[in-house]
């Protein structure tokens, strides 16, 4: 059994924390989320953001998302990729 002091577990926990800080999906009102998009996006970060956003939409049942663009917006830069990621996510989470 791995202990809490296991460096691998600490690194994984730090990665999760960093990822959550890089992709803050905020519930601003009932049924409304906001996703501030700060800095540049690469494919991996765009995928992480999309998955985090879609997970929060499912979790909260929100019907509206405010995308606060402070950097680049992947949906405009690579719409085919974003659409494929959304389709994949929805396929995996349909009941």
Secondary structure, DSSP 4 states (H G I P E B T S, - for coil): ---TT-HHHHHHHHHHHHHHHHS-EEEEETTEEEEEE-S---HHHHHHHHHHHHHHHHHHT--EEEEEESS--HHHH-HHHHHHHHHHHHHHH--
